[in-house]
Amino acid sequence: MSFWGRIFGSQSVIKQAADGIYNGVDKAIYTDQEKAQGFLDLLKAYEPFKLAQRLLALVVSIPYVLVWLLSAGMLVVAGFVDPAYGKQLEEAARTLGELNNDTLGMPVALVLGFYFGGGAVEGVVDRFKNRETK
């Protein structure tokens, strides 16, 4: 081994040090490609949360819609039965609809608002950011 090799190490040690410096400088600069890859990684990590959001939206929305369909069906049937019974059935359908709105209306509105509104709010914020930078 030469004098310089003993002082500075072997050729492979010098190469590893140079590669380490290069990689450190490369990591310090955040390119557009790295930003795009980071966003894709974020979307991949966000997939379980989107699944949970969809499940929550279905769990709350399906009973709400089914009760409204039942209420609408009762109103349709009320038009084809004896008028005295039809009046009672119509009143029961309207009461069922009111109870449905009173109990499930707000939870459905909140869940669907968060589900669909998150992307809309993000789009509006991005639009205002782009307007400010121009």
Buried (B, 14 or more C-beta within 10 A) or exposed (E): EEEEEEEEBEEEEEEEEEEEEEEEEEEEEEEEEEEEEEEEEEEEEEEEEEEEBEEBBEEBBEBBEEBBEBBEEBBEBBEEEEEEEBEEBBEBBBEBBEEBBEEBEEBBEEBBEEBEEEEEEEEEEEEEEEEEEE
